[in-house]
Amino acid sequence: MKKLIILLATVLFAACDSDSKCDPGPGNEVSFDGNVSWTDEKEQGDGGDVLFRIFSPDEVSVAVCGEGRVVKENQNWVLRGGNEIEVCVTCPVDKNFIGMEVGGVYEFLGEWNYESNLAKGRFRLRGDVTLTPEYAEIEAPQPGDYYYADGTWSSELNSSKVCIGIVFAAGRSEHDTQEYAELAGEVRGYVVAVRNADPAKQRYSFGRYGVVDISGFDDDIETFCGYTRTRAMERQPGFSEADYWACWSAVHHIQAAPGTSSGWYVPAFGEMNVLCGVYHETVRERITRIEYGEDMADDGKGLEQYWAMGKLADSNSFVHVDFRDSQPFETFADRLKTSPMFAYCRPILTF
């Protein structure tokens, strides 16, 4: 049996057999009864030539904060001349990072920060440490789940993360045959942003394209093609904020999309069709829970009309839709507007 006894700045490791007792007394006194052996180890201080060893798996990297230097020796990290480090965990694609089990003497400085599939935290070391990341299995996304800036999602709002969207459809749609260059695996679902592409700028037209005749869009009512058409628009000569505002502002959304997603794009009629069908029942209430969330159907703010990407006569043209009722397109087609006035852009992404 081992007992750890701390006396002032000295750490005593006392090894006692099953017939021994270790009884702390007043002040610095400790009485031992039985066969006992121990060694004294001073707690390591700050700076100087202090050396710390950090034991961790491959998905954990270590960088020095402030003074000192850190190098990797064999499978472990060694910190010299300082005692503060930043730990970065690269999360597996099929798991959520939920915390770090740390063995050793240390201080955790602040909170974990999340960026794409990375989790970062700072530590002040007082001795060698062993870092073991803790993960939870990722549950399949469901419509209404909160989607975060680090590419994770949850059914309940996690206030420690930045929510950038709401899942409005799970799994790959049967009407989606697009090839997403950014996605390495299966399509898990589709997310609508909780904010407009640029709330401060209300533009009167999409760009150099004007009013279009919607009669030729019937075949596009179900097709998911917003990603492909947005990427094609990005390749247009002169693609810029001034000439292609809705598409440009979607791609450069004020809340960046995680690297594990397709990136933001302008939805086409197929995506809008599904989003309209679940907005009031599933999505709207979640968006309004977010402090900075913007209700797409809020008449008081005039956020009812949004750009959707459609294709006419073998060229990219655009119309926008009215979200005040958020009807599915089967009963909503007559609400498509051909006027380019007062249209906002609400991007979506695939993950």
N, C-alpha and C positions, 0 to 999 in steps of 0.2 A: 504494500500500500504506500502511496506517496502523498505527502501533504506539502502544500506550498505556503510558506510563512514569510510575510513581508515585514522586515524590521528596518525602520527609517528608509534610507535609500538603498539598502541591501536586500537582494532577493535570495532567500535560503531555500535550496531544494533538499528536503529531508526525506530520506528513504527509510521507512520503518517496516519491519516484518510484521506478521500477523499477531505477534505477541507483544508488540511495542505500542506505547502511547506517546503522543506529543502534546503537551499541555502548555499553551501560552500563559505567562504570568504577567504581573504588573511591569510597566516600562518595557525594557528590552529583553526581559528574562523569559526563557522558554525552558521548561523541564522535560527531559526525555526519560522514558522508562522502557528498557529493553535494548535490543541490538539496533543501533541507529548509525547511519553515516550521512554526511551532507557535504555540499560544496557551496561556496559563496560566489555569486556572480553579480557584479555591479551593473545597474541599469545604464545603458549607453546614453550619452548626452547628445547635445547639438553640435554640429560643425566639426572642425578639426579633421583628424584622420580617422574619424569613426567609420566603421564599415558595417553595412547591413546586407543581409542576404534575403532575397525575396523569391520564394518558391511558388511557382504557378504553372498552370497548363498552357498549351500553345496559343489558345485564343486570347490570352492576357498579355498585354505589352505594358511596359513601364517607362515613364519619362521623368526626368528630374525637375523639380520646381525650385527655383532660386539657385543657391550655391550647390556645388557638388557635381558629380558625374555618375552616370549609370551605364553599365555595360552588361551584355549577356554572356555569361560563362557557362558553357555546357548547356544544360536545360534550365538554368536559373539566372536570375538577375542579381547584380551586385551594385550597391550604391556606396560611393565613397565621398567624404567631405561635405555631406549634407544629410538631412533627414526627412525632407518632404518630397513626395512623389505624386505624379498623376498616373492613375491606373486606367487603362482603356481595355474594355472587353468587347471583342467582336462576337456578336450573338449568332448562334446557329440559325439558319433560315426557318427551321421548324420549331423554334422555342422562343419564349419570352424570358428575358433576364429579370429576375425578381430581387436579387441582392447578392451580397458577397459574404461568405463565411471566412473569417480571418482568424488565424491562429497566431498568437504572439502579443506583444505589448505595443500599442499604437493608439493614435487618435484619428478619428474620421472627421474630415474638415468639410462641413456643408452637406450638400445633397448630391445624388447622382444626376448627371446631365445626360440627355439622350439626343443623339443625332444619327438619323438613318438607322443602321443596325448596330450602332456603337453606343456603349454606356461608359461614361467617364466619371471618376471620383478621385478626390485628393486625400492623401493620408500623411500623417506625421508619425514617423517610426521611432520607437524606443528600444527596438530589438529586432532580431530576425522575425520574419512573418511568413506564413503560408496562406496563399490566396486561393480560394475555391469558389468559383462562380456558382450561383444557384439559379436554376431555370425551372420554368413551368411549361408543360406541353401547350402548344397553341391550339385553341379550339377553332373549329371552322367558323368563319364569319357568318353573321346573320344580318338581314336588313334591319337597320336601326342601330347597329353597333357604332361606337365611337372610334374614329380612326385618327391616329396620332402622328406627329411629325417624325417619329422614329420608325414608322412603318408597322407598328403594332396596332391592335384593336382590342376592344373590350365591350361587354354588354352594359357595364356600369361605368359612369364617367370617372376617370382617374385624374384627379385635380393636380397631381404632381407632373403630368405630362401636358404637352401642348396639343389640343385637339384641333385638327385642320379640316376634318370632314366627317360625313356620316355615310355608312354603307347603305346603298339603296338597292343593291341586287347582289346575290351571292352566287358564286360559281360562274363559269363561262356561259353566256347566253347562247342559245341555239342559233341566234341570228348574228353571231359574232364570228367572223372568219379572219379577222385581222391578225397580222403577225406583229407582236409587240417586241421590238428590238431590245428593250430594257429588261424584259422578264425572262428569267432563265428556266422557270418551271411552269406549273399549271396556273391558270387564271383563277384566283380565289374570289374575286368580286369587283364591284364598281363603287366608287365613292364620289359624292358631290361635296364640293367645298362648302364650309360654313360661312364663308365671306365672299362677296363679289370680287371680281378680279382687281378692280380698283375703285373702291367706293367713292373716292374723292373726285373721280372724273366721270361725268355722265356725257357720253358722246352721242352725236346725232346720226352717225352712220358707221357701218362696219369698216369702211375704207373706200377704195375706188369703185366698189360695186354698189349699184343703186337698187331701186325697187325691182323685184322679180315677180314673175307670174307663178303662183303656187300650184297651178293645175298639173304641172309636170312632176310633182313630187310624190305621187301616190305610191309608187313602188318603194319609196324610201321610208315609209311609215314604220317598218319594223327593223330595218337593217341597222346594225351597229357599225358605224363607219367614221365616227368623229375623230378618232385617233389618226387614222390613215389620212383623212382630209386635212387635219390640222398640220400634220407633218409635211404634207404636200404644199400647203400654203406657206410654211416656213421657208421652203425652197424657192418661192417666187422672187424674181428680181425686185429689189427695193423693199423687201420685207422690213417693216419698221413700225414703231408705235404710231407715227403720224399717219401712215397710209393703210395699215392693217391693225387698227387699234384692238378690236375684240380678240382676234387671234393672238396678237402680240401680248396683250395683257393677260390672257389665259395662260400662255406658256411661261410668262414672267410673273406669275401670281405672287401677291404680297406675302403669302405663306408658302414657302418652298415645299415641293413634293419630295418625299424620301427617295433615296436612290434605289430602293427595292421596288419601286412602282414604275408605271409607264411615264410618269410626269403628267402635268395638267394639260388638258386639251379642251377644245370647244365641242360640246356634245352634238351629235347629229340627231335626226328625228327618232331613230330607234332608241337611243339612250334616253331622250326626252320623253318618249312614250312611256317607258318603264318608270322613270322618275315621277312623271305626272301621276301615274297610277298609285304610287305609295307615298307621295309627299305629305298629304294631310294626315293620313292614317299612321304613318311611321316616322317620317323624317322631320316634319316641322317641329314637333314637340322637342326633339333632341337638339335641333339647332337653337331653339329659344332658351335651352338650358345653358348654353355657352355664353359667357359674359359678352364676348365680341361677335357672337353669331348674328347673322342678318337673315330675317325671315323673307323668303322669296315671294310670299303672298301678302306681305304687310302693306295694305292700301295706304296707311298713314305715311309711309316712307316712299311710296311710289315705286316699289321694287317689284312690279308685276311683270314686266316685259323683258325677255331674255333672248339673246342670240342663240340660234341653232344652226348648224351647218348643213346645208342641202346642196344638191348637185343638179344642175340644169344644163341641157344641151352640151354635155361633155366639158363643162367648165365649172369651176367652183363659184357658187353664188350662195347668198345667205338670206335667211328670213329670221324673224324672231317670234316668240310665242308668249302668250299671256298666262300668267300663273295665278290669277286671282281665284280661279275655281279649281285649278290643277286637275282637270279631267283627263282620263286616258285619251289617246288620240282617236279611238273609235268614235268618241262623242265630242272630240276636241278639235278635229281638223278644221272646222269652220272658224275657229278662233285664231288660226294662224294669221299673222298680220303681214301685209306687204309694205307698210310704211316703215322706213328706217328710223323713225323718230323715237327718241327716249328709250333706247334699248340698252340694257346692262348685259354683262357677261358673267355667268356663273360656271366656272370650269369643272370638269370631272377628271377622274383618273382611274386607271385599271391597276389592280395589284394581284 
